[in-house]
């Protein structure tokens, strides 16, 4: 049985985009646009799944029309604007949390001029999980891992897992490299930390033959209207 290519969609902020002069404006997908995209998935017969729920498909053990839905950074606006849509459609998703900013904000982007975005607090994180969605790890401090020495990389990767598991009371098995920054050494540390999968920002659809610690995703940006969204979904 030939394994199919699976789109892993990458979102960040689900909110009204900031003013034009603000950096990282493309990372903000309007809630109405997100709702439309999710409804397109449903209309086309896709099941939206978290990384955890998609594991049999990613491993090639199960076939089906699935799209994996992921969010980087653990933003509160995902809880507010995306989760109700996902729940309504029966979809699940993975959110990768920056462990030292639970209840905090996007400290890694603010010095670059980005608007302040609140992150989910511990109670909201637990509710996210209780609603059937997945908590993934995104380091302690959203650092660029290739610039860190092995000790610091291990602290960031394994430490975020422990903090999130302590908050959640259950295992965290999926990781995402901040900025997509990774090397073979970083992948090895991630595997040794006990994760099952790690996602990148490399473009493409995931296949069972891929390194599970270097899975590609399709970046969904503010300007991705219906046609462009569908092209990314289909891998065009």
N, C-alpha and C positions, 0 to 999 in steps of 0.2 A: 504494500500500500504506500503510495507516494505521499509524503507529507506536504501540506500546503503552506504557502507563505502567509503569515499572519501580520496584519498591521497593528503596531503598538503606537497608539496616539499619545502625543506629548503636549500637555497643557501646563500653564503656570497659574495665572490669575484669571478668575472669571468675574469680571466687573466692568463698569463703564471705563473706557480708556481715559488716561489723563490728558492734559493739554499737549498740544503738538510738540512743543519744545522739550518735553520731558524725555529722558532716556528710557529705554526698554519699553516704550509704548507698545511695541508689537507683541509683548508678552501678555497683554490684557485682551482677552476675548470677551466681547459684550455678552451678558447673560442671555439675551434674545438670540444671538447667533449660536451660542452653545446649545441652547434648547433646540434650535432648528437642526443643528448638526446631529444631535442625539436622535431626534425624530426621524431624520434621514436614515440613520443606521437601522432603526426599528422597521421603517418602511421597506428597506431593502433586504430585510430578513436577517440582519446581523444581531447577534447577542453580544452586548457590551459586557466585558468581564475584567475583573482585577487580574493582576499577575498570578496570584495564588489560584484563582478559579480557572485560569487559562492554562495552568501547568500541563494537564494531559494533552492539550492541543499543541502547546509549544514543544513538547517532547515527541510529538508525532504519534502518540498512543490513541488519540481520538481525533476524528475529523468533524468539521462543522464550520458554519459561517460565523466566525467570531472576530471581534475587534477588541483589543486590550485597551483600556482607558487608564492613563496615568496622569498624575499631577505632581509637579515638583514644588517643594518648599513648604507645604502644609499651611497654606494661606486660609485665613478665616473666610474669605469670600467664596472659596470652594464649598465650604460647609454651608454657607448661607444661600448661594445661588446654584451650585451644581448638584449638590446632594439631593435636593427635592426632585430635580429632573431625573436623575439616575434612579431614585426610588420609584418614581411614577412609572418609569419604563421597565422596571425589573432588572436594571443593569447594576453591576458592581464595578468598583474602580479601586486603584491603588493610589495612595497619596504618600509621597516621600517627605518625611519630616526632618527638619534641622533640629536636632535634639536639644541643643542649648537655647533655642528660641521658642520652645513651647510656651505659649502665652506672651511671646515677645513680638518681634517684628523683623523685617528684612534688613537687618543690620549690615549685611554684606553688600547691598546695593545703594543704601542711603548716601554713603560718602561719594558716590559717583553721580549724585544729583537725582536719583530716582525718588518717586513719591514713597511715603511710608505706607507699608501694607501690614496690617496685623496678622499674626499667625494664630492658629487654633491654640486654645489652652488645653490643659490635661483633660478636663471634663468633656470638652468638645471632641478631642481626639478619641476618647473612650466611646463617645456616642457615635462617632464616625464608624468605629469598628463594630459597635453593637447593631448598627443598621445594615451590617453585612459587607462593609467595605474594608479594604486592607490598609494597614499601617506599614509603610516601608521606611527605610532609613536613608538619610541624605547627609551623613557625617554629623559631627557635633556643631561645627561652625561654618559650614558651607565654604570650605577651603578648596583651592585648586590642588588636588592631591599629587600630581607629578612634581610640584615644587617642594613637597614635604619630604623629610627623611623617613626612613622606614618605621622608626619608632613613633613619630608623629602621625604618620598615615595609619598605622595600626591603632593608635589611640583614637583617632577620628572615626575610623570604620567600625572597630569592635566596641568602642565606648558609646557610640550612638545606638547601637543595637541593644546594649545593656540598659541604658536609660529608658528607651522606648518600651522595652519588655517589662521593666519595673513599673512604668506608668500603666501599661496595658494589662499586665498579668498574664500574658501569653507570648508565644514565640514570634519574633520578627524575622522573616526569611528572605526578604527582598531588599535590594540596595540600588541606589542610583548615584552615579558619579557627578558631583557638582560641576557645572560648566561642560560636562561630558569629558572631563579631564581624567585620563587613565593611561596606564602603561601595563605591560605584562606583569611587572612586579606588583603594581597596585591590584591587578586582577587576582594575583596569587594571594595577597593579604586578605582580600575580600572573601575568597573561597575558604581560607583558613579560619576566618572569623565565624563561619558557620552559615553563611547565606546560601540560598539555592540559585538565585539569579541576580544579575546586575545589568542595568540598562545604561546606555550611552546616549549621545545626541547624534550618532552616526545615522545617516539617512538610509532607509531601506525597510523591508519587511523581514520579520523573524522567521527562521526555519529551524527545524529540528537539528540540522547539521551545524548550526551556529554554536560558537563558544557561549555557554550559558552565562558567562561573566562579561560578555561584550555584545549584548543584544541591541540591534538598531531600533530606532523609533521614527515616527513621522511627526515632525514639529507642526503644531497647529497654531497659527498666528492670528493677530487681530484682523488682518486683511483677507483671510482665507474665506471667501464667499462660497456659495454652494458648489460651483463647478470646480474650483480649486480644491475644496475639501474632498470632493468625490475622487478627483485625480490622485490625491494623496492616499485616500482609502484604498483605491484600486492599484496603487503602486505605479502610476503612469508618470 
